[in-house]
Amino acid sequence: MDDPALQVMTMADSGLVDEVTLLLHRVKAVRGVSGLSEGRLRALHGASSGQGTQFLAVAARDPSDGQLVAYAQVDDEGDRSYSNVELVTASTDASAERLADVLLDSVVAEFGAAGGGPLRLWVAQPQTRDDRRASSLGFTIERDLVQLRCTLPLAAVSSARMAGPEATIRPFRVGEDEQAWLIANNRAFAEHPEQGHWDITTIEAREREPWFDADGFRVLELDGKLAGSCWTKIHANSDPPMGEIYAISVDPDHHGQGWGRVLTRAGLDWLAEQGLRTGMLYVDGANTAAMSLYRSMGFSTDHVDRSYVIDVPDARQA
Ligand SMILES: CC(C)(COP(=O)(O)OP(=O)(O)OC[C@H]1O[C@@H](n2cnc3c(N)ncnc32)[C@H](O)[C@@H]1OP(=O)(O)O)[C@@H](O)C(=O)NCCC(=O)NCCS
């Protein structure tokens, strides 16, 4: 293929959504991975319907037929203190590496030309060459996000702490639990860049997602007060089908008392009841408490994703 033609976009439409969807299907068929994270896809769909506050994309097309062969996207979905960038290439050969270099270079330059700022690059299952590419542009490694998996159902336990008379585990109540959940969750994730700053619009947007199921959003009440939760998400079309612990937290007032273990089990048991045989979750590699909890419950590492950060100078002032 001749050098691809690059196109910079600051808006999305349904045509772009279709093109990216097709590219991701091809990537999935070749590499078995989804190619773009849930956050980028949410931002792409949001931008195509006129929502969202930031959108910048660079498309690389085969000059012979105009087909999208690689794609990079920047948006501020999720963490408010950083813009996020991800890129995806269709092929896996050496030309894909060169294309990824060109694409990342281009999208970072465009981001700088638009004003720059803190930028976070996400790479799924990074290789040494990804570290090298990021580092050559000035990115530094921020953190590793580990995907853990376990076999469901969990083995029965006789000695684990289970909810006492004052404790209840029940489904999330839409329209009632939001504020109490936000308080407990934001307190638990106070140090976390993406999950510590949710507000009512964030949770209501998730409630509208097609996968949302209040029954699989297990809530812990202690003395009638929401004290933690285990929110699950079913990936029925993944291979294998997986039940994810999408978000789990215990209010810091109740840490270290066994409730995290109770909630993890409650979420996984619910997933097993839905017929799932594989449990899955993402955890920050540096989250010692959560890592140790999950490993003790039978989870092991499937793969690692990585984030890199850079402060991109405002090229308009150069
Ligand atoms: C992770 C979290 C849910 C654990 O909840 P918890 O109620 O404090 O945990 P538990 O008391 O049930 O402890 C269960 C296991 O976790 C591990 N653990 C808990 N706190 C720990 C700590 N401070 N250091 C190391 N291990 C710890 C231990 O393995 C413990 O088992 P043990 O008591 O038999 O040794 C809680 O710390 C939390 O809400 N953290 C913030 C949100 C978060 O990080 N969620 C996970 C994102 S993937």
The ligand as a Gaussian input file, in Angstrom:
#p B3LYP/6-31G(d) Opt

LIG

0 1
 C      -10.699000      -2.982000      47.292000
 C      -11.783000      -2.810000      48.372000
 C      -13.149000      -2.991000      47.698000
 C      -11.584000      -3.886000      49.434000
 O      -12.643000      -3.731000      50.360000
 P      -12.460000      -4.091000      51.928000
 O      -13.818000      -4.241000      52.491000
 O      -11.559000      -3.107000      52.549000
 O      -11.723000      -5.496000      51.819000
 P      -11.902000      -6.727000      52.827000
 O      -11.899000      -6.247000      54.221000
 O      -13.047000      -7.555000      52.384000
 O      -10.557000      -7.507000      52.562000
 C      -10.531000      -8.557000      51.641000
 C       -9.081000      -8.821000      51.237000
 O       -8.569000      -7.695000      50.538000
 C       -7.191000      -7.573000      50.830000
 N       -6.980000      -6.285000      51.463000
 C       -7.919000      -5.436000      51.944000
 N       -7.335000      -4.317000      52.382000
 C       -6.013000      -4.460000      52.174000
 C       -4.897000      -3.629000      52.384000
 N       -5.016000      -2.412000      52.904000
 N       -3.675000      -4.099000      52.008000
 C       -3.538000      -5.306000      51.442000
 N       -4.584000      -6.155000      51.227000
 C       -5.793000      -5.731000      51.583000
 C       -6.819000      -8.719000      51.728000
 O       -6.440000      -9.803000      50.896000
 C       -8.136000      -9.025000      52.389000
 O       -8.223000     -10.344000      52.788000
 P       -7.833000     -10.742000      54.304000
 O       -8.620000      -9.819000      55.200000
 O       -8.263000     -12.166000      54.388000
 O       -6.373000     -10.526000      54.413000
 C      -11.677000      -1.429000      49.078000
 O      -10.345000      -1.264000      49.514000
 C      -12.052000      -0.244000      48.209000
 O      -13.217000       0.154000      48.126000
 N      -11.047000       0.359000      47.578000
 C      -11.276000       1.562000      46.745000
 C      -11.969000       1.195000      45.449000
 C      -11.172000       0.186000      44.688000
 O       -9.962000       0.248000      44.594000
 N      -11.895000      -0.790000      44.076000
 C      -11.284000      -1.830000      43.297000
 C      -11.065000      -1.361000      41.912000
 S      -10.682000      -2.711000      40.853000

